[in-house]
Amino acid sequence: MSDPRLRQLTIKTGVVKRLSKEKVVYEKEVVTQQNRIDKLKASGSDDHVLRKQDEVLQESMMMIPDCQRRLAKAFEELSEMLKNEEELKETEQYQAAVTVLDDAKVNLPQKITS
């Protein structure tokens, strides 16, 4: 891996992979937190506890668009790099990048994946 392009490809691939996972985690956290709030409401919990849990929910919901934006940018950068570095097509890193891009498509808005 002496070629600096392979190093950059590996880094960009890791960024897309991490951001894709991060977005999924935040989405799951929102669902989990909403369920927690619903249970607390059903059990008649204190208003203070409900407000704090709602704050946690709002924070998680605010992270999703930010993560989405960063993922879209990283996805574009990696896609562009793959287009520009066609001669690396036979390398393991290139193949891994293609796989990560395919996996990440489900976490992107439709306009980017088209």
C-alpha positions as CSV (number, residue, x, y, z in Angstrom):
1,M,0.0,0.0,0.0
2,S,2.8,2.4,-0.9
3,D,0.6,4.3,-3.4
4,P,-0.8,7.3,-1.6
5,R,-4.0,7.0,-3.7
6,L,-4.7,3.6,-2.1
7,R,-4.2,5.2,1.4
8,Q,-6.7,8.0,0.5
9,L,-9.1,5.4,-0.9
10,T,-9.0,3.4,2.3
11,I,-9.5,6.5,4.5
12,K,-12.5,7.7,2.4
13,T,-14.0,4.3,2.4
14,G,-13.7,4.1,6.2
15,V,-15.4,7.5,6.5
16,V,-18.4,6.5,4.4
17,K,-18.7,3.2,6.3
18,R,-18.5,4.9,9.7
19,L,-21.0,7.7,8.8
20,S,-23.4,5.2,7.4
21,K,-23.4,3.1,10.6
22,E,-23.6,6.3,12.7
23,K,-26.8,7.4,10.9
24,V,-28.4,4.0,11.5
25,V,-27.5,4.1,15.1
26,Y,-29.1,7.6,15.6
27,E,-32.2,6.4,13.8
28,K,-32.5,3.4,16.1
29,E,-31.8,5.6,19.1
30,V,-34.7,7.9,18.2
31,V,-37.1,4.9,18.0
32,T,-35.8,3.5,21.3
33,Q,-36.0,6.9,23.0
34,Q,-39.6,7.5,21.7
35,N,-40.6,4.0,23.1
36,R,-39.0,4.9,26.4
37,I,-41.0,8.2,26.6
38,D,-44.2,6.4,25.7
39,K,-43.6,3.9,28.5
40,L,-42.9,6.7,31.0
41,K,-46.1,8.5,30.0
42,A,-48.1,5.3,30.3
43,S,-46.7,4.7,33.8
44,G,-47.4,8.3,34.9
45,S,-43.8,9.4,35.4
46,D,-42.8,12.8,36.8
47,D,-43.0,15.8,34.3
48,H,-39.3,16.6,34.9
49,V,-38.2,13.1,33.9
50,L,-40.4,13.3,30.8
51,R,-39.0,16.7,29.8
52,K,-35.4,15.4,30.2
53,Q,-36.2,12.3,28.1
54,D,-37.8,14.5,25.5
55,E,-34.6,16.6,25.4
56,V,-32.6,13.5,24.7
57,L,-35.0,12.5,21.9
58,Q,-34.7,16.0,20.4
59,E,-30.9,15.8,20.5
60,S,-30.9,12.5,18.7
61,M,-33.3,13.8,16.1
62,M,-31.1,16.8,15.5
63,M,-28.1,14.5,14.8
64,I,-29.7,12.7,11.9
65,P,-29.7,15.6,9.4
66,D,-26.2,16.5,10.3
67,C,-25.0,12.9,9.9
68,Q,-27.0,12.7,6.6
69,R,-25.2,15.8,5.3
70,R,-21.8,14.5,6.2
71,L,-22.6,11.1,4.7
72,A,-23.8,12.6,1.5
73,K,-20.5,14.7,1.2
74,A,-18.3,11.7,2.0
75,F,-20.3,9.5,-0.5
76,E,-19.8,12.1,-3.2
77,E,-16.0,12.4,-2.5
78,L,-15.5,8.6,-2.6
79,S,-17.6,8.2,-5.7
80,E,-15.6,10.9,-7.4
81,M,-12.3,9.3,-6.4
82,L,-13.5,6.0,-7.8
83,K,-14.3,7.6,-11.1
84,N,-10.9,9.4,-11.2
85,E,-8.9,6.3,-10.2
86,E,-10.2,3.7,-12.6
87,E,-6.7,2.2,-12.9
88,L,-6.9,1.0,-9.3
89,K,-10.0,-1.1,-10.2
90,E,-8.1,-4.4,-9.6
91,T,-7.0,-3.5,-6.0
92,E,-8.6,-4.8,-2.9
93,Q,-9.2,-1.2,-1.6
94,Y,-11.1,-0.2,-4.8
95,Q,-13.4,-3.3,-4.5
96,A,-14.0,-2.5,-0.8
97,A,-14.9,1.1,-1.7
98,V,-17.4,-0.1,-4.3
99,T,-19.0,-2.4,-1.8
100,V,-19.2,0.3,0.9
101,L,-20.8,2.7,-1.6
102,D,-23.4,0.1,-2.5
103,D,-24.2,-0.5,1.2
104,A,-24.3,3.2,2.0
105,K,-26.8,4.0,-0.8
106,V,-29.8,2.9,1.4
107,N,-28.9,5.7,3.9
108,L,-28.8,8.5,1.4
109,P,-31.5,10.7,-0.1
110,Q,-32.7,9.5,-3.5
111,K,-31.3,12.5,-5.4
112,I,-27.7,11.5,-4.6
113,T,-28.0,7.8,-5.3
114,S,-29.5,8.4,-8.8
